[in-house]
Amino acid sequence: MNILVSCNDTYVMPLKVMLYSFFESNRSSSPHHIYMLQSDLSPQGNESVGSMVASLGGVYHSIDVDSGSYANADTRIHIS
């Protein structure tokens, strides 16, 4: 299964909790590919998520995106 996610350093821990739950609930269908769409995730945050995905048997793909690409995107107060 392919999963697209996005976060910054503030949401690394909630993302890891979600991914852990996903992997635990979907053990029979693998490998799972996790695509991280990011523009401001630190190298440490990126490595943390990638290491966890690998430890759960998944394949991690980090995709750097220019933050200007979504500068005019509709946002809400709780979405960075």
C-alpha positions as a Python dict, from the first residue, in 0.01 Angstrom:
ca = {
    (1, 'M'): (0, 0, 0),
    (2, 'N'): (119, 353, -74),
    (3, 'I'): (62, 625, 187),
    (4, 'L'): (130, 996, 135),
    (5, 'V'): (198, 1201, 450),
    (6, 'S'): (325, 1546, 530),
    (7, 'C'): (437, 1713, 851),
    (8, 'N'): (689, 1942, 1014),
    (9, 'D'): (892, 1881, 1330),
    (10, 'T'): (595, 1972, 1551),
    (11, 'Y'): (397, 1672, 1422),
    (12, 'V'): (668, 1404, 1395),
    (13, 'M'): (551, 1221, 1708),
    (14, 'P'): (179, 1215, 1614),
    (15, 'L'): (278, 1101, 1264),
    (16, 'K'): (488, 818, 1408),
    (17, 'V'): (196, 710, 1628),
    (18, 'M'): (-35, 705, 1323),
    (19, 'L'): (218, 511, 1116),
    (20, 'Y'): (280, 260, 1393),
    (21, 'S'): (-92, 198, 1420),
    (22, 'F'): (-117, 164, 1043),
    (23, 'F'): (165, -93, 1027),
    (24, 'E'): (25, -290, 1321),
    (25, 'S'): (-319, -302, 1159),
    (26, 'N'): (-190, -396, 812),
    (27, 'R'): (75, -661, 869),
    (28, 'S'): (-55, -904, 608),
    (29, 'S'): (-27, -668, 311),
    (30, 'S'): (327, -550, 264),
    (31, 'P'): (554, -389, 175),
    (32, 'H'): (405, -51, 252),
    (33, 'H'): (558, 257, 93),
    (34, 'I'): (541, 580, 292),
    (35, 'Y'): (593, 900, 94),
    (36, 'M'): (684, 1204, 306),
    (37, 'L'): (600, 1527, 126),
    (38, 'Q'): (794, 1793, 312),
    (39, 'S'): (951, 2136, 287),
    (40, 'D'): (1058, 2217, 642),
    (41, 'L'): (1117, 1889, 822),
    (42, 'S'): (1456, 1878, 992),
    (43, 'P'): (1708, 1608, 898),
    (44, 'Q'): (1659, 1461, 1247),
    (45, 'G'): (1281, 1446, 1206),
    (46, 'N'): (1315, 1296, 860),
    (47, 'E'): (1560, 1033, 987),
    (48, 'S'): (1340, 954, 1285),
    (49, 'V'): (1037, 880, 1068),
    (50, 'G'): (1243, 694, 808),
    (51, 'S'): (1410, 474, 1070),
    (52, 'M'): (1080, 383, 1228),
    (53, 'V'): (920, 298, 894),
    (54, 'A'): (1217, 76, 805),
    (55, 'S'): (1206, -97, 1146),
    (56, 'L'): (841, -185, 1078),
    (57, 'G'): (925, -333, 737),
    (58, 'G'): (816, -38, 527),
    (59, 'V'): (991, 161, 258),
    (60, 'Y'): (1035, 534, 320),
    (61, 'H'): (1054, 798, 48),
    (62, 'S'): (1126, 1160, 141),
    (63, 'I'): (1011, 1410, -120),
    (64, 'D'): (1138, 1768, -86),
    (65, 'V'): (890, 2031, -203),
    (66, 'D'): (950, 2401, -249),
    (67, 'S'): (729, 2573, 10),
    (68, 'G'): (638, 2833, -251),
    (69, 'S'): (447, 2562, -437),
    (70, 'Y'): (164, 2584, -186),
    (71, 'A'): (203, 2943, -65),
    (72, 'N'): (-156, 3027, -169),
    (73, 'A'): (-313, 2705, -42),
    (74, 'D'): (-623, 2731, 174),
    (75, 'T'): (-524, 2681, 539),
    (76, 'R'): (-689, 2675, 879),
    (77, 'I'): (-555, 2808, 1208),
    (78, 'H'): (-447, 2460, 1324),
    (79, 'I'): (-269, 2371, 996),
    (80, 'S'): (80, 2501, 936),
}
